[in-house]
Amino acid sequence: MSEAAQVLDAGETAVGGVPGAAVDTPNPGRGRAWLPRGWKPARAAYPPSRRRSTNPRRARFSLLVVRGDGVRVVRFNFARALAVGGVVMLAGAGSFVGALLHDWLQLRHLTRESRTFAAQIAEQRKTIEDFNRRVAALRKEVGAWHELHARIQEPFGPDAGRSSRDRGIGGATNRSEPLVSGLSASEELNGLTATIMEEGENLRALDRLMQRAGKALAALPSRWPVRGSVNSEFGNRKSPWTEDREFHAGIDIGANRGTPVQAPAAGTVIFAGTAPEYGTTVIVDHGQDIKSLYGHLSQISVKQGQKVERGTLLAYTGNTGRSSGPHLHYEILVKGQAVNPRAYLWD
């Protein structure tokens, strides 16, 4: 071995022997003559304890399980990567569980709301069904008014209320009730509205008809001229004088002599005087070819051509003419023909 190598070995031994000591640089003035030209001293080498190296314990984590008295029971060692991965996994699992819990709470809230909504929907459905039944019953009741209107208008002739009955109708008659179960509330309401509008027009037509009929009814001799029992009815009877059958053109109303006779309806006196068999007589024209006759009177209170109203005093009962006792002979003539007065006596 050369002298230079021996010197280097000596220097390395000195460094290794004294930790932290640096290798002395050879004095350039000492022994440079024997060193090879171009040779330079090597850098001092550090001992292994001073070298920069990675501590294996720093790359690991430990988990200690300690008792209450401070004595270590179990120690778990984890690699740093495994510990970081575990923390990340725990954080992810916690986030996942939190999301699941949040979704479960929302689902529970929505379930409660859905139950509430279901109860409300069931109640509303029941209300709508009850509404449909009521509307159907109303439509049925209003529909029955057609027949009632027809019965009311029939006595006044086919033209009465024609404006509301001039539309054609039809349909089968084998169903007792209309099919309404498939109709919605809006359709039921629209149908009921149309029916009510139609019946409203019918009622207005009926009102106009009744106004005209009211005037006609006011002219009819519908009130009793005197109050009393009927001694002899209208029609064929046994004659109180000859025992033969004879036709009686009016009714005989029992009344004491001097009982006031009142006009049963408005009209005009067309006769006031004495007539064969009737004795003292008054005849009133009520219009519409209707006249009333009052016979066997004792005294007359009106004169011919006088206008009278319902309730006007016409005369007083008596026993004049062909009469067997005090009473009022009352006749009604329509177009000159005697009719039964009871058909007109409403009041």
C-alpha positions as MATLAB code, in Angstrom:
seq = 'MSEAAQVLDAGETAVGGVPGAAVDTPNPGRGRAWLPRGWKPARAAYPPSRRRSTNPRRARFSLLVVRGDGVRVVRFNFARALAVGGVVMLAGAGSFVGALLHDWLQLRHLTRESRTFAAQIAEQRKTIEDFNRRVAALRKEVGAWHELHARIQEPFGPDAGRSSRDRGIGGATNRSEPLVSGLSASEELNGLTATIMEEGENLRALDRLMQRAGKALAALPSRWPVRGSVNSEFGNRKSPWTEDREFHAGIDIGANRGTPVQAPAAGTVIFAGTAPEYGTTVIVDHGQDIKSLYGHLSQISVKQGQKVERGTLLAYTGNTGRSSGPHLHYEILVKGQAVNPRAYLWD';
ca = [
       0.000    0.000    0.000;
       1.347    3.468   -0.807;
       1.970    6.160    1.722;
      -0.943    8.288    0.451;
      -3.375    5.464    0.963;
      -2.015    4.913    4.440;
      -2.521    8.555    5.278;
      -6.151    8.413    4.042;
      -6.815    5.298    6.043;
      -5.410    6.986    9.075;
      -7.604    9.966    8.544;
     -10.744    7.812    8.124;
      -9.854    5.918   11.276;
      -9.507    9.135   13.176;
     -12.880   10.329   11.979;
     -14.483    7.083   12.831;
     -12.882    7.091   16.207;
     -14.009   10.603   17.185;
     -17.634   11.243   16.344;
     -18.357   14.605   14.895;
     -14.598   15.348   14.283;
     -13.554   16.670   10.944;
     -10.583   15.386    8.984;
      -7.643   17.779    9.083;
      -6.560   18.982    5.687;
      -2.887   18.192    5.076;
      -0.710   21.200    5.298;
       0.225   22.164    1.807;
       3.642   23.055    3.036;
       4.201   19.770    4.714;
       5.062   16.770    2.651;
       3.700   18.185   -0.646;
       6.829   17.037   -2.332;
       6.082   13.375   -1.940;
       2.351   13.685   -2.975;
       1.524   12.932   -6.546;
       0.998   15.891   -8.739;
      -2.718   16.820   -9.138;
      -3.715   15.050   -5.987;
      -6.254   16.744   -3.748;
      -7.361   15.716   -0.314;
     -10.783   14.080   -0.141;
     -13.631   15.620    1.842;
     -14.042   14.505    5.364;
     -16.524   11.705    5.763;
     -19.234   11.963    8.454;
     -19.930    9.089   10.753;
     -23.135    7.063   10.015;
     -24.860    8.590   13.033;
     -24.626   12.081   11.504;
     -25.778   11.154    7.989;
     -29.130   12.407    6.700;
     -31.333    9.306    6.577;
     -35.079    8.582    6.939;
     -36.212    7.354   10.355;
     -38.371    4.248    9.799;
     -40.398    5.043   12.947;
     -41.508    8.361   11.478;
     -43.254    6.486    8.613;
     -45.437    4.557   11.069;
     -48.270    5.367   13.498;
     -49.003    3.605   16.754;
     -52.321    3.073   18.524;
     -52.072    2.443   22.232;
     -54.808    0.877   24.320;
     -54.222    1.922   27.933;
     -56.013    0.921   31.098;
     -57.350    3.397   33.592;
     -54.212    3.111   35.734;
     -51.993    4.126   32.845;
     -50.589    0.692   32.060;
     -50.299   -0.008   28.353;
     -52.246   -3.040   27.339;
     -52.092   -3.268   23.581;
     -50.104   -1.381   20.976;
     -50.972   -1.404   17.293;
     -48.527   -0.139   14.714;
     -49.705    1.111   11.340;
     -47.903    2.253    8.315;
     -48.397    5.945    7.601;
     -50.087    5.279    4.273;
     -52.412    2.744    5.880;
     -53.295    5.173    8.687;
     -54.008    7.997    6.248;
     -56.071    5.645    4.138;
     -58.002    4.508    7.210;
     -58.738    8.096    8.210;
     -59.900    8.872    4.692;
     -62.077    5.763    4.671;
     -63.542    6.648    8.062;
     -64.274   10.177    6.875;
     -65.898    8.823    3.705;
     -67.906    6.285    5.678;
     -69.038    9.006    8.076;
     -70.086   11.207    5.182;
     -71.932    8.300    3.575;
     -73.723    7.429    6.808;
     -74.599   11.116    7.338;
     -76.016   11.312    3.816;
     -78.016    8.136    4.413;
     -79.323    9.500    7.710;
     -80.292   12.796    6.077;
     -82.082   10.972    3.253;
     -83.852    8.745    5.784;
     -85.041   11.744    7.746;
     -86.299   13.395    4.574;
     -88.012   10.176    3.514;
     -89.653    9.899    6.931;
     -90.886   13.500    6.701;
     -92.190   12.907    3.176;
     -93.918    9.724    4.333;
     -95.728   11.627    7.077;
     -96.710   14.326    4.593;
     -97.900   11.701    2.124;
    -100.128   10.175    4.791;
    -101.564   13.605    5.566;
    -102.087   14.292    1.857;
    -103.702   10.877    1.409;
    -106.168   11.627    4.204;
    -106.927   15.031    2.705;
    -107.378   13.539   -0.757;
    -109.731   10.887    0.622;
    -111.758   13.559    2.416;
    -111.875   15.734   -0.698;
    -112.894   12.736   -2.799;
    -115.695   11.986   -0.358;
    -116.791   15.629   -0.489;
    -116.785   15.576   -4.292;
    -118.803   12.353   -4.389;
    -121.311   13.813   -1.929;
    -121.444   16.959   -4.058;
    -122.111   14.871   -7.167;
    -124.930   13.017   -5.421;
    -126.499   16.256   -4.234;
    -126.207   17.835   -7.668;
    -127.741   14.747   -9.262;
    -130.623   14.879   -6.786;
    -131.121   18.566   -7.547;
    -131.090   17.889  -11.273;
    -133.659   15.165  -10.784;
    -135.845   17.486   -8.708;
    -135.504   20.330  -11.177;
    -136.226   17.938  -14.029;
    -139.504   17.027  -12.346;
    -140.545   20.649  -12.703;
    -141.074   20.070  -16.433;
    -144.040   17.849  -15.742;
    -145.363   20.260  -13.141;
    -145.144   23.148  -15.597;
    -146.902   21.093  -18.227;
    -149.771   20.329  -15.855;
    -150.076   23.994  -14.895;
    -149.962   25.234  -18.481;
    -152.186   22.539  -19.970;
    -155.510   24.190  -18.998;
    -154.453   27.345  -20.812;
    -153.944   25.630  -24.143;
    -150.975   24.393  -26.199;
    -149.606   27.892  -26.795;
    -149.115   28.631  -23.096;
    -145.417   28.804  -22.293;
    -144.525   27.702  -25.800;
    -141.370   29.773  -25.846;
    -139.843   27.493  -23.216;
    -141.201   24.206  -24.550;
    -140.622   24.495  -28.296;
    -137.463   22.396  -28.275;
    -137.616   18.723  -29.182;
    -136.880   16.148  -26.498;
    -136.470   12.370  -26.543;
    -134.653    9.400  -25.078;
    -135.296    5.955  -23.680;
    -137.772    5.430  -20.859;
    -136.351    2.232  -19.364;
    -134.061    3.988  -16.908;
    -135.426    5.411  -13.707;
    -132.375    7.509  -12.860;
    -129.783    9.350  -14.948;
    -126.265    8.033  -15.344;
    -124.235   10.474  -13.298;
    -121.547    8.319  -11.717;
    -119.072    8.964  -14.545;
    -119.465   12.726  -14.558;
    -117.033   15.054  -12.874;
    -118.042   17.766  -10.440;
    -117.517   20.416  -13.116;
    -119.738   18.549  -15.589;
    -122.413   18.053  -12.934;
    -122.297   21.738  -12.043;
    -122.508   22.765  -15.697;
    -125.472   20.447  -16.228;
    -127.235   21.767  -13.152;
    -126.590   25.349  -14.262;
    -128.073   24.666  -17.695;
    -131.121   22.997  -16.141;
    -131.654   25.853  -13.716;
    -131.329   28.400  -16.520;
    -133.927   26.504  -18.530;
    -136.257   26.221  -15.571;
    -135.735   29.906  -14.820;
    -137.014   30.706  -18.316;
    -139.937   28.360  -17.731;
    -140.753   30.096  -14.464;
    -140.638   33.499  -16.132;
    -142.969   32.239  -18.850;
    -145.222   30.779  -16.164;
    -145.174   34.112  -14.341;
    -146.308   35.906  -17.490;
    -148.972   33.286  -17.964;
    -150.170   33.629  -14.386;
    -150.330   37.397  -14.748;
    -152.651   36.983  -17.688;
    -154.491   34.197  -15.918;
    -154.733   36.346  -12.795;
    -156.621   38.954  -14.715;
    -158.881   36.272  -16.137;
    -159.336   34.661  -12.715;
    -160.168   38.018  -11.180;
    -162.993   38.322  -13.728;
    -164.380   34.892  -12.880;
    -167.315   34.731  -10.418;
    -165.370   32.582   -7.967;
    -166.752   33.997   -4.700;
    -170.041   32.975   -3.109;
    -172.554   35.820   -3.435;
    -174.091   34.814   -0.080;
    -173.118   32.258    2.537;
    -175.542   29.468    3.251;
    -176.517   25.892    2.572;
    -177.468   24.801   -0.923;
    -181.166   23.856   -0.968;
    -181.227   22.710   -4.609;
    -178.294   21.723   -6.848;
    -177.710   22.357  -10.544;
    -179.303   19.881  -12.961;
    -182.443   17.764  -13.120;
    -184.628   17.744  -10.023;
    -188.148   16.973   -8.862;
    -190.364   20.050   -9.210;
    -191.619   21.347   -5.823;
    -194.944   22.273   -7.441;
    -195.814   19.566  -10.017;
    -193.779   16.587   -8.718;
    -192.425   16.251  -12.292;
    -188.770   16.173  -13.307;
    -187.412   19.528  -14.425;
    -184.024   21.090  -15.186;
    -182.714   23.534  -12.609;
    -180.287   25.990  -14.285;
    -178.555   27.161  -11.091;
    -178.270   26.538   -7.395;
    -180.563   27.755   -4.628;
    -178.625   29.099   -1.646;
    -180.622   29.289    1.592;
    -180.636   32.773    3.153;
    -183.011   34.826    5.249;
    -184.897   37.660    3.635;
    -182.787   40.815    3.370;
    -179.381   39.077    3.314;
    -176.860   41.215    1.333;
    -175.886   39.815   -2.083;
    -172.342   40.759   -3.165;
    -170.749   40.641   -6.625;
    -168.485   37.578   -6.899;
    -166.248   39.329   -9.466;
    -165.814   42.610  -11.294;
    -168.174   43.332  -14.153;
    -170.963   45.489  -15.559;
    -174.640   45.328  -14.614;
    -176.534   44.570  -17.827;
    -179.943   43.934  -16.241;
    -181.603   45.124  -13.044;
    -185.365   44.574  -12.830;
    -188.115   41.955  -12.894;
    -187.909   38.773  -14.978;
    -190.449   35.957  -15.524;
    -190.199   33.240  -12.852;
    -187.047   34.875  -11.355;
    -188.895   37.832   -9.884;
    -186.608   40.718   -9.041;
    -183.374   39.939  -10.876;
    -179.849   41.294  -11.451;
    -177.519   40.111  -14.240;
    -173.795   41.035  -14.303;
    -171.490   40.628  -17.341;
    -167.962   39.632  -16.218;
    -166.408   39.524  -19.684;
    -165.030   36.514  -21.556;
    -168.687   35.579  -22.335;
    -169.327   34.882  -18.652;
    -172.454   36.270  -16.911;
    -173.972   35.741  -13.455;
    -177.689   35.905  -12.572;
    -179.269   36.581   -9.170;
    -183.001   35.851   -8.781;
    -185.858   36.084   -6.241;
    -184.406   39.302   -4.790;
    -186.319   41.631   -2.478;
    -184.415   44.843   -3.278;
    -181.840   45.970   -5.888;
    -178.909   48.251   -4.961;
    -177.400   48.805   -8.463;
    -178.635   50.032  -11.792;
    -178.151   48.899  -15.340;
    -174.785   49.897  -16.900;
    -173.084   50.319  -13.539;
    -169.513   49.047  -13.091;
    -169.060   46.828  -10.061;
    -166.031   45.269   -8.353;
    -165.709   42.089   -6.399;
    -167.621   42.506   -3.151;
    -169.907   45.309   -4.387;
    -173.409   45.156   -2.874;
    -175.827   44.169   -5.640;
    -179.113   43.480   -3.851;
    -180.826   41.722   -0.935;
    -182.308   38.236   -0.896;
    -186.096   37.746   -0.969;
    -188.932   35.503   -2.149;
    -190.105   37.081   -5.400;
    -191.042   35.191   -8.547;
    -191.532   31.428   -8.657;
    -190.182   30.697   -5.172;
    -191.328   28.642   -2.229;
    -189.377   30.655    0.377;
    -186.580   33.184    0.922;
    -183.380   32.175   -0.853;
    -181.025   33.251   -3.665;
    -181.188   31.645   -7.070;
    -177.659   31.857   -8.506;
    -176.774   31.060  -12.108;
    -173.664   31.301  -14.255;
    -173.993   31.496  -18.018;
    -171.074   30.868  -20.414;
    -171.803   31.985  -23.958;
    -175.462   32.008  -23.053;
    -175.517   28.440  -21.682;
    -176.107   27.692  -17.991;
    -173.240   25.812  -16.298;
    -172.824   24.460  -12.804;
    -171.840   27.396  -10.547;
    -169.866   25.078   -8.274;
    -167.206   24.857  -10.978;
    -166.457   28.535  -10.353;
    -166.965   28.754   -6.614;
    -163.394   28.584   -5.193;
    -163.730   31.014   -2.319;
];
